[in-house]
Amino acid sequence: MNLKVSDFKIPEELEEYKKALVKFAREVLDPLADKIDKEDSVPEKVLPLVRDAGLIALPCPKEYGGMGLSLSQWWPIMEIAGGVGGNIRLIPHNSSAMWKMIYARGTEEQKRKYLLPFVKAEKLASFALTEPDCGSGTDIQTTATKQGDHFILNGRKHLITPRGPLAKPFDFCHVVAYSKDRSLRGKGISMFIVDVDAPGFSWSPMPDFIGLHGYPHLVLNFNNCIVPAENLIGEEGNGLDLALETFLTPSRWSIGISCLGLAQRMLELAIEHSKVRVTFGKTIASRQAIQQILAEMATNIYALRMMIADVGLKLDRGLNPAVEASMCKNFGDKVSRQVSDAALEIYGGIGACSAYPIERLYREARTLWLEEGTPTIHGLIISRDLLSS
Ligand SMILES: Cc1cc2nc3c(=O)[nH]c(=O)nc-3n(C[C@H](O)[C@H](O)[C@H](O)COP(=O)(O)OP(=O)(O)OC[C@H]3O[C@@H](n4cnc5c(N)ncnc54)[C@H](O)[C@@H]3O)c2cc1C
């Protein structure tokens, strides 16, 4: 099957496109995701395949080569990618939010140099906030000191998701660092574009993760790393706000969508299995105990889907649904773990065997749990809002 997004007129034929994408996901992407997981390497054909299927350009702005889908149109497509999981899911997850930082506050030169090739998948980008020796946010230790026409970065990041193999894990990275006095807290943090070949920048692989095999996650080292002043995104001191508004909120929502896709796929697999597995002379689907489990899975998925749709509409209206995005992330985690537990129960013993797709998706649900912040931190964001009035 040779799916090309250019074969469809978006959005009039979006339904048509989605149907073709589901077929493409089951026939081409699922086997590839299994192969990546088992062999722990990503074949070169994956990026062009995913790009040609429209999964990178669809949500990006038209003036930079994208197809300009609204987020309400985009999330059902991201849900399909969430059902594939692994490094394939990561590509559209990454592209759905990563372009916005440069788009919102970048200079025309930054847009030409980084955004245009990013949308065409000619340049790959990562995002680096988390550090090994402190909490994420205003506790970060990485610093950027202005010297003439450049900044000098010092510090370390870890757990950073790469976009390519260890030899060249990305072309550039959005890096968050203190460039002003720490007493300014959030207003002292800035965001920089760091090219992979910047002097003083190096990286090393981290040990294997539960899921997300294919490329190793990274420790990034900034050792008097030289970054041209023109690589500052927006104003000095607006880096944390920029990250929260343009990247972290849509990205947390997108993790919720990934959880939704994964849970929906688990439900489909559990239904299929329950209809063919016969014990004591009957299919397990005919047992009320199994029917109750399926009903609870579907109910949770439905509730999550409604939350995702609501945040999509709010983002499209230009609102800042940061609290709702945290709710989607937290509820998405719960649903994907509950549904993956239930699917494993319905599969019985063979569900734990890697010959069956739920084994990989089950592990994937455990990494989604931690991506883009823990449940406790999202609980703090939600309750801070509740208690502020
Ligand atoms: C698969 C994967 C991919 C990732 N990719 C990236 C990436 O590309 N870029 C990036 O920057 N990061 C990335 N991360 C990091 C991820 O965002 C962090 O792991 C996550 O935000 C939690 O931060 P931490 O690991 O520093 O946990 P910690 O801050 O060490 O937290 C440990 C525990 O303490 C709790 N805790 C911490 N502070 C408080 C507090 N103030 N009050 C109450 N409880 C608290 C937490 O909730 C958690 O339960 C990735 C992580 C994973 C697992």
The ligand as a MOL file (V3000), in Angstrom:
LIG
                    3D

  0  0  0     0  0            999 V3000
M  V30 BEGIN CTAB
M  V30 COUNTS 53 58 0 0 0
M  V30 BEGIN ATOM
M  V30 1 C 10.3710 8.0730 27.7330 0
M  V30 2 C 10.7430 9.4170 28.2690 0
M  V30 3 C 11.0520 10.4440 27.3810 0
M  V30 4 C 11.4150 11.7110 27.8680 0
M  V30 5 N 11.7940 12.6910 26.9690 0
M  V30 6 C 12.1850 13.9230 27.4330 0
M  V30 7 C 12.6400 14.9310 26.5260 0
M  V30 8 O 12.6910 14.7320 25.2960 0
M  V30 9 N 13.0110 16.1270 27.0340 0
M  V30 10 C 12.9910 16.4010 28.3730 0
M  V30 11 O 13.3510 17.5130 28.7530 0
M  V30 12 N 12.6070 15.4390 29.2720 0
M  V30 13 C 12.2020 14.2090 28.8320 0
M  V30 14 N 11.8020 13.2290 29.7160 0
M  V30 15 C 11.8400 13.5200 31.1320 0
M  V30 16 C 10.4730 13.6330 31.7680 0
M  V30 17 O 9.8130 14.7960 31.3250 0
M  V30 18 C 10.7280 13.6210 33.2870 0
M  V30 19 O 11.2010 12.3330 33.6270 0
M  V30 20 C 9.5080 13.9480 34.0650 0
M  V30 21 O 9.1100 15.2770 33.8130 0
M  V30 22 C 9.7690 13.7860 35.5780 0
M  V30 23 O 10.8860 14.5210 35.9620 0
M  V30 24 P 12.0790 13.8010 36.7410 0
M  V30 25 O 12.4440 12.5520 36.0130 0
M  V30 26 O 13.1590 14.8160 36.9440 0
M  V30 27 O 11.4330 13.3400 38.0910 0
M  V30 28 P 11.6780 13.9390 39.5340 0
M  V30 29 O 11.4750 15.4210 39.4740 0
M  V30 30 O 12.9780 13.4210 40.0630 0
M  V30 31 O 10.4860 13.3090 40.3400 0
M  V30 32 C 10.5530 12.0880 41.0810 0
M  V30 33 C 9.2750 11.9350 41.8720 0
M  V30 34 O 9.1390 13.0240 42.7880 0
M  V30 35 C 7.9320 13.7390 42.5380 0
M  V30 36 N 8.2040 15.1770 42.7270 0
M  V30 37 C 9.1800 15.9290 42.1640 0
M  V30 38 N 9.0920 17.2000 42.5590 0
M  V30 39 C 8.0230 17.2650 43.4000 0
M  V30 40 C 7.3940 18.3130 44.1170 0
M  V30 41 N 7.8290 19.5710 44.0550 0
M  V30 42 N 6.3190 18.0030 44.8930 0
M  V30 43 C 5.8330 16.7450 44.9470 0
M  V30 44 N 6.3830 15.7120 44.2840 0
M  V30 45 C 7.4550 15.9700 43.5060 0
M  V30 46 C 7.5730 13.4310 41.1010 0
M  V30 47 O 6.1990 13.5700 40.8620 0
M  V30 48 C 8.0270 11.9800 40.9840 0
M  V30 49 O 7.0080 11.1560 41.5010 0
M  V30 50 C 11.4350 11.9610 29.2680 0
M  V30 51 C 11.1140 10.9250 30.1550 0
M  V30 52 C 10.7720 9.6700 29.6790 0
M  V30 53 C 10.4540 8.5800 30.6580 0
M  V30 END ATOM
M  V30 BEGIN BOND
M  V30 1 1 1 2
M  V30 2 1 2 3
M  V30 3 2 2 52
M  V30 4 2 3 4
M  V30 5 1 4 5
M  V30 6 1 4 50
M  V30 7 2 5 6
M  V30 8 1 6 7
M  V30 9 1 6 13
M  V30 10 2 7 8
M  V30 11 1 7 9
M  V30 12 1 9 10
M  V30 13 2 10 11
M  V30 14 1 10 12
M  V30 15 2 12 13
M  V30 16 1 13 14
M  V30 17 1 14 15
M  V30 18 1 14 50
M  V30 19 1 15 16
M  V30 20 1 16 17
M  V30 21 1 16 18
M  V30 22 1 18 19
M  V30 23 1 18 20
M  V30 24 1 20 21
M  V30 25 1 20 22
M  V30 26 1 22 23
M  V30 27 1 23 24
M  V30 28 2 24 25
M  V30 29 1 24 26
M  V30 30 1 24 27
M  V30 31 1 27 28
M  V30 32 2 28 29
M  V30 33 1 28 30
M  V30 34 1 28 31
M  V30 35 1 31 32
M  V30 36 1 32 33
M  V30 37 1 33 34
M  V30 38 1 33 48
M  V30 39 1 34 35
M  V30 40 1 35 36
M  V30 41 1 35 46
M  V30 42 1 36 37
M  V30 43 1 36 45
M  V30 44 2 37 38
M  V30 45 1 38 39
M  V30 46 1 39 40
M  V30 47 2 39 45
M  V30 48 1 40 41
M  V30 49 2 40 42
M  V30 50 1 42 43
M  V30 51 2 43 44
M  V30 52 1 44 45
M  V30 53 1 46 47
M  V30 54 1 46 48
M  V30 55 1 48 49
M  V30 56 2 50 51
M  V30 57 1 51 52
M  V30 58 1 52 53
M  V30 END BOND
M  V30 END CTAB
M  END
